[in-house]
Every structure is written in structure tokens, then in C-alpha cells.
Amino acid sequence: MDPMALATLNGYTVIAVALLIGLGALGTGIGFALLGGKFLEGVARQPELGSQLQTRMFIVAGLLDAVPMIGVGIAMLLLFANPLAG
């Protein structure tokens, strides 16, 4: 592969990794904020369901937290073992 093309590919890869990790973190932060707000609303409306709602909130929080972890894994693959670089 041409060295100039490889440098361009590496530059685009760094930009893609930054967007992948940054937008994943932003989306997760917004998701956690909405999840926490709705949990507090639900407990304020029906306090007797607090333990059930808390259990479900933690399950959803775990699933929500998995998304940026997968994104970081893909980002590390692109940075250190880029399959596009040939």
C-alpha cells in the first residue's frame, strides 16, 4: 500500500475511533440520565414498588453500560489491528 494512502487511512481511523468512543460515552450519559430520572419518578409515584423498580433499573443500566464497552473494543481493534490496512 502507498505510504501516503496508509497515512490517510490511519488519520481517518483515529477520527473514527474518537467519534466512536465520544458518541458512545455521550449516548450512555444521556441514557443514564433518563433512566435515573424515570426511576425517581416511578418511586415518587409508587413508593411500594421501589425495590422492583430498582432491580429493573440495575438490569437496564448493565445493558446500557455494555454498549460503550463494545464500542471501546471495536475502537481498540481499529487502532491496533486495523483490518482495513491490509
MDTraj code that builds the backbone (N, CA, C; nanometers):
import mdtraj as md
import numpy as np

residues = "MET ASP PRO MET ALA LEU ALA THR LEU ASN GLY TYR THR VAL ILE ALA VAL ALA LEU LEU ILE GLY LEU GLY ALA LEU GLY THR GLY ILE GLY PHE ALA LEU LEU GLY GLY LYS PHE LEU GLU GLY VAL ALA ARG GLN PRO GLU LEU GLY SER GLN LEU GLN THR ARG MET PHE ILE VAL ALA GLY LEU LEU ASP ALA VAL PRO MET ILE GLY VAL GLY ILE ALA MET LEU LEU LEU PHE ALA ASN PRO LEU ALA GLY".split()
xyz = np.array([
    [0.0847, -0.1180, 0.0000],
    [0.0000, 0.0000, 0.0000],
    [0.0892, 0.1243, 0.0000],
    [0.0464, 0.2228, -0.0706],
    [0.1177, 0.3502, -0.0816],
    [0.1300, 0.4151, 0.0575],
    [0.2470, 0.4653, 0.0959],
    [0.2633, 0.5253, 0.2298],
    [0.1703, 0.6429, 0.2556],
    [0.1438, 0.7217, 0.1525],
    [0.0537, 0.8363, 0.1706],
    [-0.0893, 0.7883, 0.1963],
    [-0.1310, 0.6847, 0.1251],
    [-0.2651, 0.6298, 0.1454],
    [-0.2774, 0.5675, 0.2838],
    [-0.1691, 0.5027, 0.3309],
    [-0.1708, 0.4430, 0.4640],
    [-0.1790, 0.5508, 0.5719],
    [-0.1091, 0.6617, 0.5530],
    [-0.1155, 0.7718, 0.6485],
    [-0.2562, 0.8319, 0.6524],
    [-0.3179, 0.8453, 0.5360],
    [-0.4548, 0.8972, 0.5295],
    [-0.5512, 0.8020, 0.5987],
    [-0.5337, 0.6711, 0.5740],
    [-0.6183, 0.5715, 0.6384],
    [-0.6017, 0.5751, 0.7900],
    [-0.4782, 0.5904, 0.8366],
    [-0.4550, 0.5992, 0.9808],
    [-0.5184, 0.7244, 1.0399],
    [-0.5140, 0.8352, 0.9676],
    [-0.5783, 0.9578, 1.0149],
    [-0.7287, 0.9424, 1.0254],
    [-0.7890, 0.8821, 0.9231],
    [-0.9331, 0.8584, 0.9268],
    [-0.9700, 0.7594, 1.0368],
    [-0.8819, 0.6628, 1.0611],
    [-0.9078, 0.5655, 1.1670],
    [-0.9088, 0.6333, 1.3031],
    [-0.8161, 0.7245, 1.3265],
    [-0.8112, 0.7956, 1.4547],
    [-0.9371, 0.8807, 1.4729],
    [-0.9821, 0.9448, 1.3672],
    [-1.1050, 1.0244, 1.3751],
    [-1.2246, 0.9341, 1.4039],
    [-1.2311, 0.8193, 1.3366],
    [-1.3417, 0.7257, 1.3591],
    [-1.3414, 0.6733, 1.5017],
    [-1.2241, 0.6420, 1.5546],
    [-1.2145, 0.5925, 1.6928],
    [-1.2584, 0.7003, 1.7909],
    [-1.2175, 0.8241, 1.7682],
    [-1.2578, 0.9334, 1.8572],
    [-1.4092, 0.9523, 1.8555],
    [-1.4676, 0.9474, 1.7379],
    [-1.6133, 0.9604, 1.7280],
    [-1.6837, 0.8424, 1.7930],
    [-1.6319, 0.7236, 1.7722],
    [-1.6922, 0.6031, 1.8283],
    [-1.6949, 0.6082, 1.9803],
    [-1.5829, 0.6412, 2.0405],
    [-1.5763, 0.6454, 2.1868],
    [-1.6517, 0.7671, 2.2408],
    [-1.6360, 0.8826, 2.1784],
    [-1.7017, 1.0037, 2.2264],
    [-1.8527, 0.9979, 2.2185],
    [-1.9050, 0.9552, 2.1047],
    [-2.0506, 0.9483, 2.0908],
    [-2.1099, 0.8351, 2.1737],
    [-2.0335, 0.7271, 2.1898],
    [-2.0804, 0.6203, 2.2774],
    [-2.0918, 0.6672, 2.4215],
    [-1.9932, 0.7436, 2.4679],
    [-1.9972, 0.7972, 2.6038],
    [-2.1100, 0.8992, 2.6193],
    [-2.1288, 0.9824, 2.5194],
    [-2.2355, 1.0822, 2.5247],
    [-2.3722, 1.0148, 2.5297],
    [-2.3930, 0.9170, 2.4441],
    [-2.5207, 0.8457, 2.4424],
    [-2.5479, 0.7724, 2.5722],
    [-2.4441, 0.7123, 2.6284],
    [-2.4613, 0.6419, 2.7554],
    [-2.4921, 0.7388, 2.8682],
    [-2.4261, 0.8529, 2.8676],
    [-2.4551, 0.9538, 2.9703],
    [-2.5990, 1.0021, 2.9638],
    [-2.6475, 1.0268, 2.8442],
    [-2.7869, 1.0695, 2.8274],
    [-2.8814, 0.9575, 2.8702],
    [-2.8469, 0.8340, 2.8332],
    [-2.9308, 0.7207, 2.8708],
    [-2.9394, 0.7016, 3.0214],
    [-2.8254, 0.7145, 3.0898],
    [-2.8262, 0.7019, 3.2357],
    [-2.9052, 0.8149, 3.2995],
    [-2.8963, 0.9346, 3.2450],
    [-2.9725, 1.0469, 3.2999],
    [-3.1229, 1.0230, 3.2865],
    [-3.1651, 0.9773, 3.1702],
    [-3.3071, 0.9481, 3.1508],
    [-3.3533, 0.8326, 3.2388],
    [-3.2690, 0.7296, 3.2488],
    [-3.3033, 0.6137, 3.3310],
    [-3.3189, 0.6533, 3.4777],
    [-3.2248, 0.7305, 3.5292],
    [-3.2332, 0.7735, 3.6686],
    [-3.3534, 0.8623, 3.6944],
    [-3.3811, 0.9518, 3.6014],
    [-3.4966, 1.0407, 3.6180],
    [-3.6277, 0.9649, 3.6195],
    [-3.6420, 0.8705, 3.5282],
    [-3.7659, 0.7918, 3.5235],
    [-3.7787, 0.7015, 3.6458],
    [-3.6641, 0.6508, 3.6952],
    [-3.6678, 0.5699, 3.8172],
    [-3.7173, 0.6532, 3.9352],
    [-3.6638, 0.7736, 3.9492],
    [-3.7068, 0.8589, 4.0596],
    [-3.8541, 0.8980, 4.0462],
    [-3.8995, 0.9214, 3.9248],
    [-4.0419, 0.9499, 3.9032],
    [-4.1288, 0.8330, 3.9456],
    [-4.0863, 0.7131, 3.9052],
    [-4.1652, 0.5949, 3.9386],
    [-4.1708, 0.5693, 4.0880],
    [-4.0588, 0.5869, 4.1569],
    [-4.0572, 0.5654, 4.3015],
    [-4.1369, 0.6745, 4.3726],
    [-4.1336, 0.7958, 4.3203],
    [-4.2115, 0.9034, 4.3819],
    [-4.3611, 0.8786, 4.3662],
    [-4.4004, 0.8189, 4.2550],
    [-4.5428, 0.7929, 4.2330],
    [-4.5916, 0.6727, 4.3131],
    [-4.5098, 0.5656, 4.3159],
    [-4.5496, 0.4440, 4.3870],
    [-4.4316, 0.3931, 4.4700],
    [-4.4172, 0.4421, 4.5906],
    [-4.3014, 0.4036, 4.6732],
    [-4.2963, 0.2550, 4.7072],
    [-4.4114, 0.1887, 4.7094],
    [-4.4132, 0.0465, 4.7438],
    [-4.3495, -0.0413, 4.6359],
    [-4.3335, 0.0104, 4.5159],
    [-4.2690, -0.0651, 4.4066],
    [-4.1214, -0.0303, 4.3912],
    [-4.0653, 0.0399, 4.4887],
    [-3.9268, 0.0865, 4.4787],
    [-3.8260, -0.0247, 4.4583],
    [-3.8380, -0.1357, 4.5309],
    [-3.7394, -0.2432, 4.5174],
    [-3.7492, -0.3114, 4.3816],
    [-3.8708, -0.3304, 4.3306],
    [-3.8868, -0.3899, 4.1969],
    [-3.8307, -0.2969, 4.0891],
    [-3.8600, -0.1694, 4.1025],
    [-3.8095, -0.0735, 4.0047],
    [-3.6574, -0.0628, 4.0106],
    [-3.6014, -0.0712, 4.1307],
    [-3.4569, -0.0624, 4.1447],
    [-3.3886, -0.1820, 4.0791],
    [-3.4442, -0.2999, 4.0971],
    [-3.3882, -0.4197, 4.0336],
    [-3.3901, -0.4061, 3.8820],
    [-3.5011, -0.3625, 3.8290],
    [-3.5122, -0.3460, 3.6834],
    [-3.4215, -0.2349, 3.6329],
    [-3.4071, -0.1297, 3.7132],
    [-3.3182, -0.0208, 3.6726],
    [-3.1741, -0.0692, 3.6626],
    [-3.1298, -0.1515, 3.7583],
    [-2.9925, -0.2013, 3.7535],
    [-2.9710, -0.2960, 3.6364],
    [-3.0706, -0.3739, 3.6003],
    [-3.0586, -0.4620, 3.4832],
    [-3.0435, -0.3784, 3.3560],
    [-3.1271, -0.2770, 3.3422],
    [-3.1188, -0.1905, 3.2241],
    [-2.9883, -0.1110, 3.2245],
    [-2.9421, -0.0689, 3.3413],
    [-2.8153, 0.0044, 3.3495],
    [-2.6989, -0.0834, 3.3049],
    [-2.7022, -0.2108, 3.3408],
    [-2.5976, -0.3027, 3.2954],
    [-2.5990, -0.3204, 3.1448],
    [-2.7172, -0.3318, 3.0876],
    [-2.7265, -0.3431, 2.9421],
    [-2.6847, -0.2134, 2.8738],
    [-2.7205, -0.1022, 2.9334],
    [-2.6834, 0.0279, 2.8777],
    [-2.5331, 0.0506, 2.8843],
    [-2.4706, -0.0021, 2.9872],
    [-2.3268, 0.0147, 3.0039],
    [-2.2473, -0.0757, 2.9093],
    [-2.3098, -0.1785, 2.8569],
    [-2.2404, -0.2700, 2.7662],
    [-2.2133, -0.2056, 2.6303],
    [-2.2962, -0.1121, 2.5895],
    [-2.2813, -0.0503, 2.4570],
    [-2.1481, 0.0224, 2.4399],
    [-2.1082, 0.1121, 2.5325],
    [-1.9777, 0.1767, 2.5121],
    [-1.8602, 0.0814, 2.5296],
    [-1.8778, -0.0250, 2.6089],
    [-1.7692, -0.1225, 2.6221],
    [-1.7441, -0.1945, 2.4899],
    [-1.8496, -0.2275, 2.4199],
    [-1.8350, -0.2886, 2.2878],
    [-1.7715, -0.1885, 2.1921],
    [-1.8124, -0.0625, 2.2014],
    [-1.7529, 0.0423, 2.1180],
    [-1.6040, 0.0591, 2.1431],
    [-1.5629, 0.0522, 2.2691],
    [-1.4201, 0.0627, 2.3011],
    [-1.3454, -0.0572, 2.2464],
    [-1.4060, -0.1743, 2.2529],
    [-1.3429, -0.2936, 2.1963],
    [-1.3219, -0.2813, 2.0463],
    [-1.4219, -0.2324, 1.9757],
    [-1.4091, -0.2120, 1.8306],
    [-1.3060, -0.1037, 1.8014],
    [-1.3038, 0.0000, 1.8839],
    [-1.2061, 0.1075, 1.8644],
    [-1.0637, 0.0557, 1.8822],
    [-1.0402, -0.0288, 1.9814],
    [-0.9069, -0.0850, 2.0022],
    [-0.8670, -0.1760, 1.8860],
    [-0.9647, -0.2495, 1.8330],
    [-0.9371, -0.3325, 1.7152],
    [-0.8927, -0.2458, 1.5984],
    [-0.9618, -0.1356, 1.5759],
    [-0.9286, -0.0483, 1.4645],
    [-0.7934, 0.0204, 1.4854],
    [-0.7620, 0.0537, 1.6097],
    [-0.6354, 0.1224, 1.6359],
    [-0.5144, 0.0300, 1.6247],
    [-0.5259, -0.0883, 1.6829],
    [-0.4072, -0.1724, 1.6973],
    [-0.3986, -0.2867, 1.5966],
    [-0.5082, -0.3278, 1.5378],
    [-0.5059, -0.4370, 1.4389],
    [-0.6031, -0.4019, 1.3275],
    [-0.5787, -0.2907, 1.2617],
    [-0.6727, -0.2396, 1.1613],
    [-0.6851, -0.3373, 1.0453],
    [-0.8039, -0.3973, 1.0275],
    [-0.8214, -0.4905, 0.9169],
    [-0.8253, -0.4206, 0.7805],
    [-0.8441, -0.2899, 0.7800],
    [-0.8503, -0.2165, 0.6540],
    [-0.7125, -0.1834, 0.5991],
    [-0.6088, -0.1908, 0.6831],
    [-0.4756, -0.1533, 0.6403],
    [-0.4091, -0.2609, 0.5551],
    [-0.4707, -0.3743, 0.5471],
    [-0.4188, -0.4805, 0.4590],
    [-0.3056, -0.5505, 0.5229],
])
top = md.Topology()
chain = top.add_chain()
for i, resn in enumerate(residues, 1):
    res = top.add_residue(resn, chain, resSeq=i)
    for name in ("N", "CA", "C"):
        top.add_atom(name, md.element.get_by_symbol(name[0]), res)
traj = md.Trajectory(xyz[None], top)
